[in-house]
Each structure stands twice: as structure tokens, then as C-alpha cells.
């Protein structure tokens, strides 16, 4: 630090006192000749740098071979996956295991959640009648074992897009009879009749719907047409309508929540019939989106992993780089008594403090 001593050799001109750091007074930027920052400049200035633990490893051996095959198929046939478009940090791990995520019903959403990078419009294009067949062909070309199909909100449609989602899934299963399917669904604007129609005899292993954040932050984080209560109702009804499939949800961390609120939210999800949960770090897509409030260290995510298991979830993935579709096929296997995804060797992003005894399939929290 350089210390400069300034001596005043003349009578000083009296100016108003500048507020200190602890003061609640605001600086009049124009009065002191300070350039006033625009709203955009302020948003850019407060964006946080990613901490050092935001790193992933590339797959090796057979996993690398499978990833290369999937990538080559995608490029050769011009296929679109959420994995690439969202620049998911776990793409190597998932593609190397024969899992990928696809978004249907358009590339724009009728809602404008403050955390999401997907574009927003009031009236999207009409649904593509050829999408079910094209999606089925894409999945077949990639040679996938497990696929996650996610959707944009379609509040412009009476059924929220439910019929189209169902047609897509049925066609995928028809062309890929051995594949495992997971639907990451919207809240269908709370339309329970549409949900019932959608889930009836639908060939799914997992129905997922993300609450995204703790209840207190709902109005700050999500579109006004969404609500934590509405999301819980969708999850509860899905559990009631399809007791034969797994129900899944996801939380983002770093939006202004407290540790206590995370635990309470997990309890609410469990009591609503959710079997599987993922917890990951929120990352600000651009300066126009909500700023990140904090970056909990991996050790904190490991603690949440243990707490989620104590609450009773059958499968958990918790980590800074975990996303809602992270290791989806493996997480489904875990929910049926398989090895926890967090302790499987590879390039995984989930963290945990548990040990696992495969001989009797016991999960022990350290």
C-alpha cells in the first residue's frame, strides 16, 4: 500500500462531507463530478467471477469413445440438444454414458423467468407437427440409452402443450423401444386435466418438474404466472396419477436463499411425493439476469447431499456444476437401489460425504 501525505498550504474550500462506508447517506454523483453508471454498467460491474472449483474433467477410454460417437452423430445430422445449446458442463459425462437432453415445443418461452436464458415471446410459432418423428429419429441416430425431454412453457395453448409433449414421447418410445425416458415438464399453467391426459399410459420412467428456488424467492426469480404452490400441486398430482414412476425436482442455489430455507424446501418437496432431487449452483446467463448472491463451496453441497438423504430422497445429486438432468439415467438407477451417482467414478460434478457398501446396498452418511 502507498501512503501519501497531503499538506494544505492554503485555506481549504469547505465542501459537504462525503459519507463513509458505514454511513447510510448516498453520494450525489453529479455534485462531486463522478460519472453516473447506467443500470447496465452497474449490472456488469457486480457480476461475480467463477470460483476455482468450477472445473470439469474430460472422459477417457470407453466413455471418451461414446462421447465422440454421440458428438459426431449430432454434427453430421444437424441435431439439436440442450446439452450443447446450454453449454452444459456435464456434456462429456452424460454423452459418454449414452444420455442426452432435448427441448421440444419451440426455442422460445411464453414466460420470462429472471434466471433463464431462453428467449420470451407472447405468441410463439405454431407447434411443429413433424417434431415427434424428428425427435425420435435424432435419438435413434445418437444411439442413446436414456433421454430427457424438456419443454418450454406454452401458455398460449389451452392444454399448455401437453398433447404435443405426449405425442413426442410416444413416438420416441415407438422408434426406440429400449430407451429410458424422462420428461422435464412445465407446470402446464396448473391445468390438472391436461396433466392427467399427459400422464395416462405415458411410457416414462421419470416425471420431473423443477421448483427452481425456495418459496420466499418465487416472485423474484420466476415469472408471475409460476408459483411454488402451483409447482407443488403438479408434483403431488403426478405422484397420485402415476405411482409407478419416479418424481423428480430441482433447486438452484445462489439466488438469495438461506441454508435453512434449502432444507425446509427439500422437506416440502419430499412431503409432496418427490423421490429424486438435484441441487446446483445458479449461474447468471448475462448481466440482464439476476446476479448470483453466493457461491457455496463443494463441501456445503456435500452437506446438503447428506441432509437430502436423511430427509428420505431415494436419489440425490448435489454439487456446484450439477444441473437438473445431470446423470439422469444413473440417478434413476440410484432411485431403484443402485449406487449413488455422487460416488461413481468418472467426470462427475456431484459431491457427497457418504460411503456406500455395495454388498448390502447401504448408504452411510459420514
N, C-alpha and C positions, 0 to 999 in steps of 0.2 A: 504494500500500500504506500502511496506517495502522499505525504502530508505537506500542504502548502500553507504558510503563514502569510496572511494578508494584513497590512497595516494601513489604516485610513489616515491620510495626511491632510485631510480637509474635512469640513463639517459635512456629515453624511446627509443625504436627502432622505426624509422619512417616507417609508413605504409601508403598506399594510403587511402584517405578519403572515408569513407562509405557514400553513398548517403542518404539524408534524405527522409522522406515520401513524401515531396513536390517535390523532385528532379525528373527529367526525366531520370537520369542516371540509368543504370541497374547494378545490383550486379553480379560480376563474381563469381559464386558459387564455382567453383573449386579453385579459388585463395584464398578464405577465409575458405576453408575446409568445406563448407556447402554441405550436401548431396543433390544432384540434384534430384528433383522429376520427376518421369516419367509422361507421358501425362495422364495415367490412374490415378495415385496418385493425380495429380492436379485436375482432374475432380471430383474425390471422395471428395477432400478437399473443393471444392467450392459448393457442394450440400447444399441447404438451408433446414433448419428444417421447418416442417409444423407449421404454426401459431396456436394459441389456438382455433380459431373459426372453425377449421376443425373437427367438431363433428357432428354425426347424432344420432337420437333417434330411438329406436325400436318401431314398431307399437303395438297397443293394441286393445283388443276387436275383432271386426269382421275383421279388417284389418290383425291382427295377425293370425287369423284363416285361412284367404285366403292365406296369405304368406306361412303358414305351409303346406297347401294343395298343392300349386304350387311346393314348395321345395321337398315334398315327391314324387310327380309325376316325377320330374326331376331326382331324385336319383334312384327311382325304375326302371325307364325305360332307364337310362343312357343317358338322353337328354343333349344337349349342348346349352348353351345360352351365349351370350356376357356378360350378366349381371354378371354371376359367373366368367367366364374366365377373364374378365377385372376387377374383384373385384369392381364393381361399388358401390359407397357409397349410392346410392338410391335404391338398390335392394329391401329392405323391403317395401319401399313406393310404388314402381311400381308393384311388385308381389302382394302386398296387395290390389291393385286396378285392378288386372287382366290384367296387361300389362307386356310384356317381349320383349327382342330384340334378334334376331338370325342373325348369319353371315353365308352367303352361298358362294358357288363357291370356297371353299378351306380354309385352315388355314394359307396360306402364300400369300404374295402380290408380284406383279411384280415391285412395286416401293419401294423406301427406304426413306420415309419422315423422317426428323430428330426428330420428336416428337412422332412417333408411335412405339408401342411395337410389332406390328405384324411382323413376320419374312419376309425376302425378298429373292426371287429366280428369276432367269431369265425365267426358264421354269417350271411352276407348273405342278402338276399332271393333267390328263385329268378330265374334269368335270364329276361328279357322276350323271349318268342318273337316279338313284333312289332317288336323293336328293329331288326333288319336292314332291314325295309321303311321304318320311320320314319326311320332314319338316311339311307337312300338318298333319300327324299323331301326331307329337310331340306337335304341337299347340293345337290339339284337346284333347290330354291327359291332358294338363295343364289347359284346360278349360278357355282359355283366351278370353277377350272381345276385346282386341286391341293388335296388334303385329307390331313391327318394324322389317323390314328385311333389314339388311345392307350387304354390299358386299365388297370383296377385289377387287383391280384393276386387271384386266386380259388383259394386253396389248398384251399378246401372242395370243389372239383371235381376229379375224377380226372385230367382232362386239363388242368387249370389254366385252363380256359375256351377252349382252342384251337379247338374245333369251333365255338363261338359266334363267335369272332373271324373265323374263316374265312367263316361264313355272312354276317356283316355286310359284309365286304369284297366278296364275290361279288355280293351284292345291290346294293351301291353301284355297282359297275362295270357291272352289268346296266342300271341306270337312268341311269347317266352314263358312257357308253362312251368318251368322250374325256378323262375326268379322269385325272390322275396320282394315284396312291395310295401313301401311306407308312404303315406300321404301326410304332408305337412300342410294342413288346411287353414283357410281363413276362418273368421267367426261367422261367416255367412249372414252377417248383419243380424245375428240372433235368431235366424229362421230355423226353428226346430223341425218343422215339417220337411224342409229341404235337407237337413242333416239326416233325418230318418230315411228319406228316399235315397240319399247318397250311400249310406252305410248298409242298406239292406243287401245282403248276399255279396257285398263287395269283397273281392279276393285280396284282402290286406293282412299283413302281419302286424302293422303298427298304424294307429291313427295319432297324429301329432298336431297340437295347436299351441303356439307359444304365447305366454302371458307377457314376455319380454322384460317387465320391470316389476318392482314392488308396488302394491296398491296406491301408496301415497303419491307416487310419481306418475301415475297413469295419465293425468291431464297434461302434464308437462312433456311426456315422452311420446305418447301415442296420439293418433288422430282422435278428434272429438267423438267420432262415431264408434270408436272402440272403448271398451271398459273392462276392468279387471273382473267385475261381476259377470259380465256377458261372456267373457272367456271361460270363467269357471263353470258357467252353466253349460257351455258347449262341451267341455271336458266331462262334466258329470253325465250329460245325456249320452255322450259317446260310450262311456263306461256302461251305462244302463242298456243301451241299444245293442252293444256288441261285447258282451262279457268274455267272448272267446279270443279277443285280440288285445294287444298291449296298448296302453295310452301313455303319451309322452308329452312333455312340455319343456320349456327352456327359459332361463333367466340370464340377463346381461348384468354385469357389474361395472360400476364406474359412472353411474348416471346421477349420483347424489344420495344413494341409499345408505343405510347403516348396516352393520353386521347383524344386529338383532332383527332388522326388517327382513333380511335374506332368510334367516332361519324361520321366522314366522310365515313368510311366503311359501317356503318349502312345505311347512306343515299344512297350510291351506290347500296346496296342490295335492298332497298325499291324501287328505281327507276328501278330496273331490274325485278320487279314483285313479290318480296318475301313478303309473308303475315305474316310469323311467324319466330321468331328469338330466339335463345338461346345464352347466354354468360356465360362462365365458366372459372375457373382457370386452366391453364396448369400445370400439374404435371409431373415432369421428371420421366419417367419409369425406367431408370437406369442411371448410370454415363456415359454411352456411348451416351446418348441422349442430346439434347440441355438443358443447365441449365436454371432454372427459373430466370427471370430477376427481378420479384417483386411479392408480394402477396398483392394486393389491399384489403382493409378491406371491410366487408359486406356493409357498408354504401356507399362505392363507387359503388358497384354493384347495390344498390338500386337507385342511381342517374342515372346510365345507363339504368335501367329499365324505369324510367320516361322519359328519353330522347328518348328511342326507341318508346314509346307510342306517344310522341309528333311528332316524325317523321312520324308515321302513321301505324306501325305494328299492326295487328289485334290480335296477341298473343305474349307474351314475357315471357321468363323465364331467370332470371339473378341472379347469385349467385356463390360463390366460388366452391360449390360442384355440380353445375348444369352441366349436360352432354347433348349432342345433342339429346338424346332420352328421356330426363327427362320428366316424366309425359306426355308422348306423347299423350295418349288418351285425357287427360284433356286439354292439350294445343290445341288440335284440337277443342274441345268443346268451349274453350275460343275464338278461331278464328271465331266461329259462333255466338258470342254474349254471351257466357257463362261466369261464374265467373272467374276472373283471377286466374291462378294456384298459384300465389305467395301469395294469401291471404286465400287459402283453408286450413283449419285446418288439421293437421296430422304431418308427419315427414319430411315435405318438405324442400328443400335446397334453393329454390328461395327466394329472398328478394325484397322488394319494399317500396316505400314511398307513395303509393296510398291508397285511400279509395274507397269502391265500394258500390253503392246504388242499391241493387238488384231490388227495385221496378220499377226503370226506366232504369236499366242496364247502369248506368253512371259510368265511371271510372274517378276519380278526383285526379289529381296529387297534393300532398300537397306541 
